[in-house]
Amino acid sequence: MGLLKKNEEKPLGINWPNEPIKTLGVSFTYDQTLLYENNFREKLDNMKKLTNIWSSRGLSIYGKVTIIKSLLIPKLVYASSLLPTPASIIKQVNHIIYTFLWKGKDKVTRLSAINDFEGGGIKMIDIDSMIKALRLAWLNRIFNNNESTWKIYLMHLLKDVGGSFIFECNYEIKDLSITSIFYRELLQWWSEFRDLFSDEKNWISVVWNHKDIRINGKPVFYRTYYDSGICTVDDLLLNLNNIESFDIIRNKIKKVNFLTWTGLRHSIPSELKTVQYRFTRGNPSFKYNNVIFDITKKRSKDYYSLIISKKAQLPNNVQKLRQHFNLTDEELKVAFTLPHKIANEPYVKAFQYKILNSILYTNTKLFKIGYSEHDKCTFCNNESETLHHLFFNCPHSNLFWKHLEKYYFNLTKQLKVLSLQEIIIGITASSCPLLNYLILIGKVYIWDCRRKCVRPYIEGFILKIKTKYQIEKYIATKNNDLEAFYKKWTGNFPLLV
C-alpha cells in the first residue's frame, strides 16, 4: 500500500487481527507495522543520503539544525500527517538526525536540545511532538463547516458515541470501538493534550462516554437523552430523588424509561456529584493561561510549541553552572540567549553553546577517553586543561585577557576587569554587547591557538576583530542596516578605521 496522493485528505481506517505492537500510545498489529514502515523506507534512505552529503561541509550545530529542519524533516511531514508512523520509524529517524547533528553519540540530552534558546536548547525538532501536532491539527478540519468525504466517514465511525461530540467527553481510548488507527491516535493525543494544558477540566462534568460513569462495565451514550439537552451531571437533577427527577425529565423526553433514568443517575460516582463546571456544548476549545485555545484556528505549530513547552528540559550542565557561579534562573536565560543577541556567526554561537554545556574536548576530557597521552594544558603544560583553566586560569590566557581589557579601554575609554564568570558565561548584569562580543571572539581565538599549539597574543586577536568589523560593516551597508551595526560596535572604533 503506497502513500495517498497529495490531493486526497482521506486518512486510512484499516485493522488486522494480530497481536498489537505499542507505538506512541496507540497499538499497531505486527502486519500493520510492516505495512506502514514500507511507506517510510524510501524516505529514510533519502535522509541518509542527504546527511552523508552535508556531513562533509563542516557545518556548525545551528547549521545542521537548519539542514535537519529544512531538508530532512519535510520528507516525513506529509506522510506523518496522514499515516500512522510506527515507533521503529521514529527511532530510525532520530538516530539519523542526531548522529548527523553530533557526528556520533549525543553530546547533550535530546530533551534539552529541543528547548528554545532561553532554555539552553538549540530548537532541535522533536519527532514525536511533531507527529502529534500534525495529527492534532486535523481538529481544525473536523470542526470547520466544510463537508468532505473523509469527514462523513469519521462521523460514521463515531455515530455510536455522538459524532464529533466525543471530543468534548472525558473518554478513554480503550472504550471506543474505532478501528481506524488514524483516528484512534487523534483521539488519544487530543485527550492527553487537553488534560495537560486546559485550565479548567469542563469535560469532567459530561455524562456521556465518561470513563468513570459505567453501566455494565461500559461508558454510555443515550442519543435520545443527548438530543433532549441532557449532557452534564447537573442535567440529571441529582438534588431531587428518582421519582421527582423522572417526573420532570419525562416532560422533555418521549418514551423515557424509569429504570434507564434511575440506572444512569446511580452510575454517577460520588466525587462527580459535586463537580461544578460550566460546560458549553459545541466546541472542545479550552482556556490555557486564561486565553482561549481555539482549535478551529490553531495549526500544527501552535500544538507543537505547547507540547514542547512541557516536554523540553534544561541542560544537565545547568546544575554545575549554578554551583560554580551562583546564577539565578533569569541570569541563566540571559546567558543562554546572549550569543544569539551579540553574534551573527553560527559557529560563534555554537562555540558558546558548547562551553555552556561543557562539551568542548579539552585535554582533560581527551585524556579520560584515551585520545590524549596527558591532561596538561596546551599553553602552560603545568595543570589539567579544564575549561576554566584553559580560558582563564592559565597564565597565558590570563595575560591575554589583561591585554584585551587594555584594548577595550583604548577603544571605549571604559575600564573593565574581567572575572572568570564573565569570561565563561558573559556579562549578564548589564547590556554590554560590544564587550560580550569581544569576550566571545576572544574565547574562539584562544581555542584556535590551542588547536595550532601556539600561545594567544593580543595582536592576532586584534587582526581578527578588525576583519570581522570590516565584514559586518560591508554586510550592513549592503542590507541598509548601518544603525544596528553602529549600535553593536558603538560607532567609536578609531583603531579599526
C-alpha positions as CSV (number, residue, x, y, z in Angstrom):
1,M,0.0,0.0,0.0
2,G,1.6,3.3,-1.1
3,L,1.1,6.8,0.1
4,L,-2.1,8.8,-0.6
5,K,-2.0,11.3,-3.4
6,K,-1.4,14.8,-2.4
7,N,-4.9,15.9,-3.5
8,E,-6.5,13.4,-1.1
9,E,-7.3,14.1,2.5
10,K,-8.7,10.7,3.4
11,P,-6.9,9.0,6.4
12,L,-6.7,5.3,6.4
13,G,-9.1,3.2,8.5
14,I,-7.8,-0.4,8.4
15,N,-7.4,-3.0,11.0
16,W,-5.9,-6.5,11.1
17,P,-6.5,-9.2,13.8
18,N,-2.9,-9.8,15.0
19,E,-1.1,-9.2,18.3
20,P,-0.7,-5.4,19.0
21,I,2.6,-3.5,19.0
22,K,2.7,-0.4,21.1
23,T,3.7,2.9,19.5
24,L,3.2,6.5,20.7
25,G,0.3,5.3,22.9
26,V,-1.7,3.5,20.2
27,S,-1.4,-0.2,19.3
28,F,-0.4,-1.5,15.9
29,T,-0.6,-5.1,14.9
30,Y,2.6,-6.7,13.5
31,D,1.2,-6.7,10.0
32,Q,0.2,-3.0,10.3
33,T,3.7,-2.1,11.5
34,L,5.3,-3.7,8.4
35,L,2.8,-2.1,6.2
36,Y,3.3,1.4,7.5
37,E,7.0,1.0,7.7
38,N,7.1,0.4,3.9
39,N,5.7,3.9,3.4
40,F,8.7,5.4,5.0
41,R,11.6,3.2,3.8
42,E,12.4,5.3,0.7
43,K,12.2,8.5,2.8
44,L,14.7,7.1,5.3
45,D,17.1,6.2,2.5
46,N,16.9,9.7,1.1
47,M,17.5,11.2,4.6
48,K,20.6,9.1,5.0
49,K,22.0,10.2,1.6
50,L,21.4,13.8,2.4
51,T,23.2,13.5,5.8
52,N,26.1,11.8,4.0
53,I,26.4,14.8,1.6
54,W,26.1,17.5,4.3
55,S,28.3,15.8,6.9
56,S,31.4,16.8,4.9
57,R,30.5,20.5,4.8
58,G,31.9,21.4,8.2
59,L,28.6,22.9,9.4
60,S,28.1,24.3,12.9
61,I,25.5,22.9,15.2
62,Y,23.0,25.6,14.2
63,G,23.8,25.0,10.5
64,K,23.0,21.3,11.0
65,V,19.7,22.1,12.7
66,T,18.8,24.2,9.8
67,I,19.5,21.4,7.4
68,I,17.5,19.0,9.5
69,K,14.5,21.3,9.6
70,S,14.6,22.4,6.0
71,L,15.7,19.3,4.1
72,L,15.3,16.2,6.3
73,I,12.1,16.6,8.3
74,P,10.0,17.8,5.4
75,K,10.4,14.4,3.8
76,L,8.2,13.0,6.7
77,V,5.7,15.8,7.2
78,Y,3.2,14.8,4.5
79,A,3.3,11.1,5.2
80,S,3.2,11.5,9.0
81,S,0.2,13.9,8.8
82,L,-1.8,11.2,7.0
83,L,-0.4,7.9,8.0
84,P,0.4,6.3,11.4
85,T,4.1,6.4,12.0
86,P,5.5,3.2,13.7
87,A,7.8,3.6,16.7
88,S,10.5,1.8,14.7
89,I,10.5,4.5,12.1
90,I,10.6,7.3,14.7
91,K,13.6,5.6,16.3
92,Q,15.4,5.3,13.0
93,V,14.7,9.0,12.1
94,N,16.0,10.1,15.5
95,H,19.1,8.0,15.0
96,I,19.8,9.6,11.6
97,I,19.3,13.2,12.5
98,Y,21.1,13.1,15.9
99,T,24.0,11.1,14.5
100,F,24.3,13.8,11.8
101,L,24.0,16.6,14.4
102,W,26.6,15.3,16.8
103,K,28.8,13.2,14.5
104,G,28.1,10.2,16.6
105,K,26.7,9.8,20.1
106,D,24.6,12.6,21.6
107,K,26.6,15.3,23.4
108,V,23.6,16.7,25.3
109,T,20.2,15.2,26.2
110,R,17.6,15.3,23.5
111,L,15.1,16.9,25.8
112,S,17.4,19.8,26.3
113,A,18.3,20.1,22.6
114,I,14.6,20.6,21.7
115,N,14.3,23.5,24.1
116,D,14.3,27.1,22.9
117,F,17.3,29.4,23.3
118,E,16.2,30.8,26.7
119,G,16.0,27.2,28.0
120,G,19.6,26.4,26.8
121,G,18.4,24.5,23.8
122,I,19.1,24.7,20.0
123,K,15.4,24.4,18.9
124,M,16.0,21.0,17.6
125,I,12.9,19.3,16.2
126,D,11.2,16.6,18.3
127,I,9.8,14.0,16.0
128,D,7.2,12.6,18.5
129,S,5.8,16.0,19.2
130,M,5.8,17.0,15.6
131,I,3.8,13.9,14.6
132,K,1.3,14.5,17.4
133,A,1.0,18.2,16.4
134,L,0.4,17.3,12.8
135,R,-2.4,14.9,13.8
136,L,-4.0,17.4,16.2
137,A,-4.1,20.0,13.5
138,W,-6.9,17.9,11.9
139,L,-9.2,19.1,14.6
140,N,-9.4,22.4,12.6
141,R,-10.7,20.5,9.6
142,I,-13.1,18.4,11.7
143,F,-14.8,21.4,13.3
144,N,-15.0,23.7,10.3
145,N,-18.0,23.9,8.1
146,N,-16.6,22.2,5.1
147,E,-18.1,18.9,4.0
148,S,-15.7,16.2,2.9
149,T,-15.9,12.5,2.2
150,W,-13.4,11.7,4.9
151,K,-15.4,13.7,7.5
152,I,-18.6,11.7,6.6
153,Y,-16.5,8.6,7.2
154,L,-15.3,9.9,10.5
155,M,-18.9,10.7,11.6
156,H,-19.9,7.2,10.6
157,L,-17.1,5.8,12.9
158,L,-18.3,8.0,15.7
159,K,-22.0,7.7,15.3
160,D,-22.4,5.4,18.4
161,V,-20.6,8.0,20.7
162,G,-22.2,11.2,19.4
163,G,-20.1,12.0,16.4
164,S,-17.7,14.9,16.9
165,F,-19.2,15.4,20.4
166,I,-16.8,12.6,21.6
167,F,-14.0,15.3,21.5
168,E,-15.9,17.1,24.3
169,C,-16.2,14.0,26.5
170,N,-14.0,12.5,29.3
171,Y,-13.4,9.3,27.3
172,E,-10.8,6.6,27.5
173,I,-9.5,5.3,24.1
174,K,-9.7,1.6,25.0
175,D,-13.5,2.0,25.5
176,L,-14.0,3.2,21.9
177,S,-14.6,0.6,19.2
178,I,-13.0,2.6,16.4
179,T,-10.9,0.5,14.0
180,S,-9.2,3.4,12.3
181,I,-5.7,3.8,13.7
182,F,-5.5,7.4,12.3
183,Y,-8.5,8.5,14.4
184,R,-7.6,6.4,17.4
185,E,-4.3,8.3,17.5
186,L,-6.1,11.6,17.1
187,L,-8.5,10.9,19.9
188,Q,-5.7,9.6,22.2
189,W,-3.4,12.6,21.6
190,W,-6.3,15.1,21.9
191,S,-7.2,13.6,25.3
192,E,-3.6,13.9,26.5
193,F,-3.2,17.4,25.1
194,R,-6.4,18.7,26.6
195,D,-5.7,17.2,30.0
196,L,-2.2,18.7,30.1
197,F,-3.0,22.3,29.1
198,S,-6.6,23.1,29.9
199,D,-7.1,25.5,32.9
200,E,-10.5,24.1,33.6
201,K,-11.5,20.4,33.3
202,N,-15.0,21.2,32.0
203,W,-15.4,17.9,30.2
204,I,-15.3,16.0,33.5
205,S,-18.9,17.0,34.1
206,V,-20.1,15.5,30.8
207,V,-22.0,12.3,31.4
208,W,-21.7,10.6,28.0
209,N,-18.8,8.4,27.1
210,H,-17.3,9.2,30.6
211,K,-14.6,6.8,31.6
212,D,-15.8,6.8,35.2
213,I,-19.5,6.6,34.5
214,R,-20.2,3.0,33.6
215,I,-23.2,0.7,33.2
216,N,-22.5,-3.0,32.9
217,G,-18.8,-2.1,32.9
218,K,-19.0,0.2,29.8
219,P,-19.5,4.0,29.3
220,V,-22.8,5.0,27.9
221,F,-24.3,7.3,25.3
222,Y,-28.0,7.7,25.0
223,R,-28.9,9.5,21.8
224,T,-32.4,10.4,22.9
225,Y,-31.2,11.9,26.1
226,Y,-28.4,13.8,24.4
227,D,-30.7,15.2,21.7
228,S,-33.0,16.4,24.5
229,G,-30.2,18.5,26.1
230,I,-29.1,16.2,28.8
231,C,-25.3,16.4,28.8
232,T,-23.8,17.1,32.2
233,V,-24.1,15.8,35.7
234,D,-26.2,18.8,36.6
235,D,-28.8,17.8,34.0
236,L,-29.5,14.6,35.9
237,L,-31.2,16.7,38.7
238,L,-29.3,14.9,41.5
239,N,-30.7,17.3,44.1
240,L,-34.0,15.5,43.6
241,N,-35.0,11.9,44.3
242,N,-35.5,9.5,41.4
243,I,-39.3,9.9,41.2
244,E,-39.2,13.7,41.3
245,S,-36.5,14.0,38.8
246,F,-38.2,11.5,36.5
247,D,-41.5,13.4,36.6
248,I,-39.6,16.5,35.3
249,I,-37.5,14.7,32.7
250,R,-40.3,12.8,31.1
251,N,-41.8,16.1,30.0
252,K,-38.7,16.6,28.0
253,I,-38.1,13.2,26.6
254,K,-40.7,11.0,25.0
255,K,-40.8,7.3,25.8
256,V,-38.3,7.7,28.7
257,N,-37.8,4.6,30.8
258,F,-37.7,5.0,34.6
259,L,-35.2,2.2,35.1
260,T,-32.9,3.6,32.4
261,W,-33.1,7.0,34.0
262,T,-32.5,5.7,37.5
263,G,-29.6,3.5,36.4
264,L,-27.9,6.5,34.8
265,R,-28.3,8.6,37.9
266,H,-27.0,5.8,40.2
267,S,-23.9,5.3,37.9
268,I,-22.5,8.7,38.8
269,P,-19.5,8.3,41.2
270,S,-19.9,10.3,44.4
271,E,-16.9,12.5,43.6
272,L,-18.6,13.7,40.4
273,K,-21.8,14.6,42.0
274,T,-20.3,17.8,43.5
275,V,-18.4,18.8,40.3
276,Q,-19.2,22.5,39.4
277,Y,-18.1,23.2,35.9
278,R,-19.7,25.5,33.3
279,F,-19.9,23.4,30.1
280,T,-20.9,24.7,26.7
281,R,-21.6,22.1,24.1
282,G,-20.4,22.5,20.5
283,N,-16.7,23.2,20.6
284,P,-14.0,21.4,22.6
285,S,-11.8,24.6,22.7
286,F,-10.4,25.4,26.2
287,K,-8.6,28.1,28.2
288,Y,-4.9,27.9,28.6
289,N,-3.3,30.7,30.8
290,N,-6.7,32.5,30.7
291,V,-6.6,32.6,26.9
292,I,-8.9,30.6,24.6
293,F,-7.1,27.9,22.7
294,D,-9.5,27.8,19.7
295,I,-9.0,24.6,17.9
296,T,-10.8,26.0,14.8
297,K,-8.0,28.4,14.3
298,K,-4.9,26.6,15.6
299,R,-2.3,24.9,13.3
300,S,0.3,22.3,13.9
301,K,2.9,24.8,15.0
302,D,0.6,26.0,17.8
303,Y,0.2,22.5,19.2
304,Y,3.9,21.8,18.8
305,S,5.0,24.8,20.7
306,L,2.7,24.0,23.6
307,I,3.8,20.3,23.7
308,I,7.5,21.3,23.6
309,S,7.0,23.8,26.4
310,K,6.1,21.0,28.7
311,K,8.4,18.4,27.4
312,A,11.7,20.3,27.0
313,Q,14.2,20.3,29.8
314,L,17.2,22.4,30.9
315,P,20.7,21.1,30.0
316,N,22.3,18.8,32.6
317,N,25.2,21.2,32.9
318,V,22.9,23.8,34.4
319,Q,23.5,22.5,37.9
320,K,27.2,23.0,37.6
321,L,26.8,26.5,36.2
322,R,24.6,27.4,39.2
323,Q,27.0,25.8,41.6
324,H,30.1,27.5,40.2
325,F,28.7,30.9,39.5
326,N,25.5,31.1,41.8
327,L,23.3,32.1,38.8
328,T,19.6,32.8,39.2
329,D,17.1,31.5,36.7
330,E,16.9,34.9,35.0
331,E,20.7,35.1,34.7
332,L,20.7,31.6,33.1
333,K,18.2,32.7,30.5
334,V,20.4,35.8,29.7
335,A,23.5,33.6,29.5
336,F,21.8,31.2,27.1
337,T,20.4,33.9,24.8
338,L,23.4,36.2,24.9
339,P,25.3,34.7,22.0
340,H,22.2,35.0,19.8
341,K,21.9,38.7,20.5
342,I,25.5,39.7,20.1
343,A,26.9,37.4,17.4
344,N,25.8,36.8,13.8
345,E,28.1,33.9,13.1
346,P,26.5,30.5,13.6
347,Y,29.8,28.9,14.5
348,V,30.5,31.5,17.2
349,K,27.0,30.8,18.8
350,A,27.7,27.1,18.6
351,F,31.1,27.6,20.3
352,Q,29.5,29.3,23.3
353,Y,26.8,26.6,23.4
354,K,29.5,24.0,23.7
355,I,31.1,26.0,26.5
356,L,27.9,26.4,28.5
357,N,27.2,22.6,28.1
358,S,30.8,21.7,28.8
359,I,31.1,19.6,25.6
360,L,34.4,21.2,24.3
361,Y,37.0,18.5,24.3
362,T,39.9,19.8,26.3
363,N,42.9,17.7,27.1
364,T,41.3,16.6,30.4
365,K,38.4,15.0,28.6
366,L,40.5,13.7,25.8
367,F,42.8,12.0,28.3
368,K,39.8,10.4,30.1
369,I,38.6,8.8,26.8
370,G,42.1,7.7,25.7
371,Y,42.6,10.3,22.9
372,S,45.4,12.1,24.6
373,E,48.6,11.0,26.4
374,H,48.2,13.6,29.1
375,D,45.7,16.1,30.5
376,K,48.1,19.0,30.8
377,C,47.3,22.5,29.5
378,T,48.4,23.1,25.9
379,F,49.8,26.5,26.8
380,C,51.5,26.2,30.2
381,N,51.8,22.4,30.4
382,N,51.5,22.6,34.2
383,E,47.9,22.0,35.2
384,S,45.0,20.0,33.9
385,E,43.4,21.6,30.9
386,T,39.8,22.2,32.1
387,L,37.6,24.8,30.5
388,H,38.1,27.2,33.4
389,H,41.9,26.7,33.3
390,L,42.2,27.0,29.5
391,F,40.1,30.1,29.2
392,F,41.0,32.0,32.4
393,N,43.4,30.4,34.9
394,C,46.2,29.6,32.6
395,P,48.9,32.3,32.9
396,H,49.0,32.8,29.1
397,S,45.2,33.1,28.8
398,N,45.1,35.4,31.8
399,L,47.7,37.6,30.3
400,F,45.7,37.7,27.0
401,W,42.6,38.9,28.9
402,K,44.6,41.7,30.6
403,H,45.7,42.9,27.2
404,L,42.1,42.7,25.9
405,E,41.0,44.8,28.9
406,K,43.5,47.4,27.9
407,Y,42.5,47.2,24.2
408,Y,38.8,47.7,25.2
409,F,39.8,50.8,27.3
410,N,41.6,52.3,24.3
411,L,38.5,51.8,22.2
412,T,35.8,53.0,24.5
413,K,37.6,54.7,27.4
414,Q,35.8,52.3,29.8
415,L,37.8,50.4,32.4
416,K,36.8,46.8,32.9
417,V,38.4,43.9,34.9
418,L,37.1,40.6,33.7
419,S,36.2,37.8,36.1
420,L,36.0,34.0,35.5
421,Q,32.2,34.2,35.3
422,E,32.2,37.0,32.8
423,I,34.7,35.0,30.6
424,I,32.8,31.7,30.7
425,I,29.2,33.0,30.9
426,G,29.4,36.5,29.6
427,I,28.3,39.8,31.2
428,T,24.7,39.3,32.3
429,A,24.2,42.0,34.8
430,S,24.2,44.9,32.2
431,S,23.9,45.3,28.5
432,C,27.5,45.2,27.1
433,P,27.0,43.9,23.5
434,L,30.5,45.0,22.3
435,L,32.4,43.7,25.3
436,N,30.5,40.5,25.3
437,Y,31.2,40.0,21.6
438,L,34.9,40.7,22.2
439,I,34.9,38.1,25.0
440,L,33.2,35.6,22.8
441,I,35.6,36.1,19.9
442,G,38.5,36.1,22.4
443,K,37.5,32.6,23.5
444,V,37.2,31.4,19.9
445,Y,40.7,32.9,19.3
446,I,42.1,31.1,22.4
447,W,40.6,27.8,21.1
448,D,42.1,28.3,17.7
449,C,45.5,28.9,19.2
450,R,45.1,25.8,21.3
451,R,44.4,23.7,18.2
452,K,47.5,25.2,16.5
453,C,49.6,24.8,19.6
454,V,50.6,28.4,19.7
455,R,50.1,30.9,22.6
456,P,47.4,33.6,22.3
457,Y,48.6,37.1,21.6
458,I,46.5,40.2,21.5
459,E,48.0,41.3,18.1
460,G,46.4,38.2,16.5
461,F,43.1,38.8,18.2
462,I,43.1,42.5,17.0
463,L,43.6,41.4,13.4
464,K,40.7,39.0,13.8
465,I,38.4,41.7,15.2
466,K,39.4,44.2,12.5
467,T,38.5,41.7,9.9
468,K,35.1,41.0,11.5
469,Y,34.4,44.7,11.8
470,Q,35.0,45.3,8.1
471,I,32.9,42.3,7.1
472,E,30.0,43.2,9.3
473,K,30.2,46.8,8.1
474,Y,30.1,45.7,4.5
475,I,27.1,43.4,5.1
476,A,25.2,46.1,7.0
477,T,25.9,48.6,4.2
478,K,24.6,46.1,1.6
479,N,21.5,45.4,3.8
480,N,20.9,49.1,4.6
481,D,21.2,48.3,8.3
482,L,24.0,50.5,9.5
483,E,22.0,51.6,12.5
484,A,22.1,48.1,14.0
485,F,25.8,47.8,13.1
486,Y,26.8,51.0,14.9
487,K,24.6,50.1,17.9
488,K,26.7,47.0,18.3
489,W,30.1,48.5,17.6
490,T,29.2,51.8,19.4
491,G,30.5,53.8,16.3
492,N,33.7,54.6,18.2
493,F,36.5,52.4,16.7
494,P,39.3,54.7,15.7
495,L,41.7,51.7,15.7
496,L,39.6,49.9,13.1
497,V,39.2,52.7,10.6
